[in-house]
């Protein structure tokens, strides 16, 4: 059972945010469709935006802050973002080369070749194309050996021209962002009074097969959030909410007094469950996140 009953978010000022739909990376749990809703609960007067679990960067890209620090503990993923910032043309070449290889030959064989290359030597170039071409962006790793095992998706990856256009737009939208490869606690330690931290950690309750979820320690995150709150940093946390169309509520032992408000964010049907059940439509598998606020 939850240790605290949080009040629903009401009576506080919400900021109107325009949706931004052109995702750069596919990633399970991607917040692109409802990032604008999450951001609407952010304070409008923050100094620096921090995102310590960057993933697909959907909230960062939608917010497009003038000053931000974004990081991820997964090296190849962090390198994709650092390349976007420093040498976006290299990012375009990585994607174009893989796309041409995949479309010029047998797509399945080409996909498996790229996946084998990544598993032999994890690198940002291979990961970039895999996350855009694997099934539903479900970047899944075997717990035993870290092998990326997701099969190719049924969709045709977007063209190099379309990807190039997205790179240019994301490069502009993240021009004020410093990208780091480090643990979430190190990133949160950088935040100061007046800043906002948005946390979108691995969902250990419902996404245990995915990268980072198998060994993630939620208690460590709660500690970092508490330290941030003590020094005047406002923190928003996305976490498992309900699944099976609201029939099941995910339970956590939240530290008493850590969060002040709770919001339910409808995420639509579970792409992970669809992947696990061979593409069924899953009308009964609508899920919702909880957005917890320390303010």
C-alpha positions in Angstrom: 0.0 0.0 0.0 1.1 3.6 -0.5 2.3 5.1 2.7 0.8 8.5 1.8 -2.4 9.6 0.1 -1.5 12.4 -2.2 -4.0 15.1 -3.1 -5.0 15.6 -6.7 -3.3 18.5 -8.4 -5.8 21.3 -8.3 -5.8 25.0 -7.8 -2.2 25.5 -9.0 -1.3 27.5 -12.1 -0.7 25.4 -15.2 1.4 26.6 -18.2 -0.1 26.0 -21.7 2.4 24.2 -23.9 2.1 23.4 -27.6 2.5 19.7 -28.5 5.6 18.7 -30.4 5.2 15.5 -32.3 8.4 14.9 -34.3 10.3 12.4 -32.2 13.9 11.9 -32.9 14.4 8.5 -31.2 11.9 5.7 -30.7 12.0 4.4 -27.2 9.5 2.4 -25.0 7.8 4.7 -22.6 8.4 7.6 -24.9 6.5 10.7 -23.6 6.3 12.5 -27.0 2.4 12.3 -27.3 1.8 13.8 -23.9 5.0 15.7 -23.0 3.1 18.9 -23.3 0.7 17.8 -20.6 3.5 16.9 -18.3 5.2 20.2 -18.9 2.0 22.1 -18.1 2.5 21.2 -14.5 6.0 22.6 -14.3 6.5 25.9 -12.6 6.8 28.8 -15.1 9.7 30.5 -13.3 12.5 27.8 -13.2 16.1 28.7 -13.9 17.6 25.5 -15.3 15.8 22.4 -16.5 17.4 19.0 -15.5 16.5 15.6 -16.9 18.6 12.8 -15.4 16.9 9.9 -17.2 17.0 11.3 -20.8 15.9 8.3 -22.8 14.2 9.7 -26.0 14.3 13.2 -24.7 10.6 13.8 -25.5 10.0 16.2 -22.6 13.2 18.1 -23.2 12.5 18.5 -26.9 8.9 19.7 -26.3 10.0 22.1 -23.6 13.0 23.4 -25.6 14.4 25.2 -22.6 17.0 28.0 -23.0 19.2 26.4 -20.3 19.2 22.7 -19.5 21.3 19.7 -18.3 20.3 16.3 -19.6 22.0 13.0 -18.9 21.7 9.2 -19.2 23.6 6.4 -17.6 23.6 4.3 -20.8 26.7 5.3 -22.7 25.7 4.6 -26.3 22.4 6.6 -25.7 24.2 9.5 -24.1 26.6 9.6 -27.0 23.7 9.9 -29.5 22.6 13.1 -27.7 26.2 14.5 -27.4 26.6 13.9 -31.1 23.4 15.7 -31.8 24.7 18.7 -29.9 28.3 18.7 -31.2 28.3 17.2 -34.7 24.7 16.7 -35.9 25.9 15.9 -39.5 27.6 12.8 -38.1 24.3 11.7 -36.6 22.7 12.1 -40.0 25.5 10.0 -41.6 25.1 7.2 -39.1 21.4 6.9 -39.9 21.8 7.3 -43.6 24.4 4.6 -43.9 22.4 2.1 -42.0 19.2 3.0 -43.8 20.8 2.5 -47.2 22.3 -0.9 -46.1 18.9 -2.0 -44.9 16.9 -0.9 -48.0 19.5 -2.0 -50.6 19.6 -5.7 -49.4 17.4 -8.1 -47.4 16.0 -5.8 -44.6 15.9 -8.7 -42.1 19.5 -9.7 -42.7 20.7 -6.1 -42.6 18.8 -5.5 -39.3 20.4 -8.6 -37.8 23.8 -7.5 -39.0 23.4 -4.1 -37.3 22.1 -5.6 -34.2 25.0 -8.1 -34.0 27.4 -5.2 -34.6 25.9 -3.4 -31.6 25.9 -6.5 -29.4 29.6 -7.1 -30.3 30.6 -3.6 -29.5 27.8 -1.3 -28.1 28.0 2.1 -30.0 25.7 5.0 -30.6 25.5 4.6 -34.4 24.1 1.2 -34.3 21.8 2.0 -31.4 20.4 5.0 -33.3 19.2 2.9 -36.1 18.1 0.0 -34.0 15.8 2.1 -31.8 14.2 3.6 -34.9 13.7 0.2 -36.7 13.1 -2.3 -33.9 9.7 -3.4 -32.9 7.9 -0.5 -31.3 11.1 1.1 -29.9 11.2 -1.7 -27.3 14.9 -1.7 -26.7 15.1 -4.9 -24.7 18.3 -6.4 -23.2 18.7 -10.0 -21.9 19.5 -9.8 -18.2 22.1 -12.6 -18.4 24.5 -11.0 -20.8 23.1 -7.6 -21.9 22.3 -8.8 -25.4 19.9 -6.5 -27.3 17.3 -9.0 -28.5 14.4 -7.0 -29.9 13.4 -8.1 -33.5 12.9 -5.8 -36.4 9.6 -4.0 -36.5 7.0 -4.3 -39.3 7.3 -0.6 -40.2 9.6 0.9 -42.7 12.1 3.3 -41.0 11.7 7.0 -41.9 13.9 8.2 -44.8 17.3 9.8 -44.3 15.8 13.1 -45.5 13.1 13.0 -42.9 15.5 12.0 -40.2 17.9 14.8 -41.3 15.1 17.3 -41.0 14.3 16.1 -37.5 18.0 16.3 -36.5 18.1 19.9 -37.6 15.0 20.8 -35.6 16.1 18.9 -32.4 19.6 20.5 -32.7 17.8 23.9 -32.6 15.5 23.0 -29.8 18.3 21.6 -27.6 20.8 24.4 -28.3 20.9 25.4 -24.7 21.3 21.9 -23.3 24.5 20.3 -21.9 24.4 16.5 -22.5 26.2 14.2 -20.0 26.9 10.5 -19.5 26.5 9.9 -15.8 24.3 8.4 -13.1 21.1 10.2 -12.2 22.3 11.1 -8.7 25.3 13.0 -10.1 23.0 15.0 -12.4 20.5 15.8 -9.7 23.3 17.0 -7.4 24.0 19.8 -9.9 20.5 21.3 -9.5 20.1 24.4 -7.3 17.3 26.4 -5.8 14.9 27.6 -8.5 15.7 24.8 -10.9 13.3 22.1 -12.0 14.2 18.4 -12.3 12.0 16.0 -14.3 12.6 12.3 -13.6 11.4 9.6 -15.9 13.2 6.5 -14.5 13.0 2.9 -15.7 9.6 1.5 -14.8 10.5 -1.5 -12.7 6.9 -2.3 -12.0 5.8 -2.8 -15.6 8.9 -2.7 -17.8 11.3 -5.0 -16.1 12.7 -6.5 -19.3 13.9 -3.2 -20.6 17.3 -1.4 -20.4 18.2 -0.2 -16.9 15.0 -1.5 -15.2 16.4 -4.8 -13.9 18.8 -3.3 -11.5 17.3 0.1 -10.8 17.0 1.2 -7.2 14.0 3.4 -6.6 15.1 4.1 -3.0 18.2 5.8 -4.3 16.0 8.0 -6.5 13.7 8.9 -3.6 16.8 10.0 -1.6 18.1 12.2 -4.4 14.6 13.8 -4.7 14.5 14.5 -1.0 17.9 16.1 -1.1 16.8 18.3 -4.0 13.6 19.3 -2.2 15.6 20.3 0.9 17.6 22.8 -1.1 14.7 24.4 -3.0 14.8 22.3 -6.2 11.4 21.4 -7.5 11.1 17.8 -8.8 8.5 16.1 -11.0 8.5 12.3 -11.2 6.8 10.1 -13.7 6.2 6.6 -12.4 3.8 3.6 -13.0 0.2 4.5 -12.3 -2.5 2.1 -13.4 -2.7 -0.7 -16.0 -5.4 -3.0 -17.4 -7.5 0.1 -18.2 -7.5 1.3 -14.6 -8.3 -2.0 -13.0 -4.8 -2.4 -11.4 -3.0 0.4 -9.5 0.7 0.1 -9.1 1.7 0.4 -5.4 4.8 2.1 -4.0 6.0 3.0 -0.5 6.6 6.7 -1.1 8.5 8.4 1.7 6.0 10.4 3.8 5.9 14.1 2.9 8.2 13.8 -0.1 5.5 14.6 -2.7 2.8 17.3 -2.4 0.6 16.6 -5.5 -0.3 13.8 -7.9 -1.5 13.9 -11.5 -2.8 11.0 -13.7 -1.5 11.1 -17.2 -3.3 8.8 -19.7 -0.7 7.0 -21.9 -3.1 5.1 -24.2 -2.6 1.4 -24.9 0.5 -0.4 -23.7 3.1 -0.8 -26.6 5.1 -3.1 -24.4 2.2 -5.4 -23.8 1.4 -5.4 -27.5 5.0 -6.4 -28.2 4.7 -9.2 -25.6 1.4 -10.5 -27.1 2.3 -10.5 -30.8 0.7 -7.2 -31.9 -2.8 -7.6 -30.5 -4.8 -4.4 -30.3 -5.2 -4.8 -26.5 -8.3 -2.6 -25.9 -8.2 -3.6 -22.2 -4.6 -2.6 -21.8 -4.9 1.2 -21.5 -2.3 2.4 -19.0 -1.8 5.7 -17.1 1.3 7.2 -15.5 1.4 9.0 -12.2 3.1 12.4 -12.2 4.3 13.2 -8.7 5.3 16.7 -7.7 7.3 17.9 -4.7 5.6 21.3 -4.9 
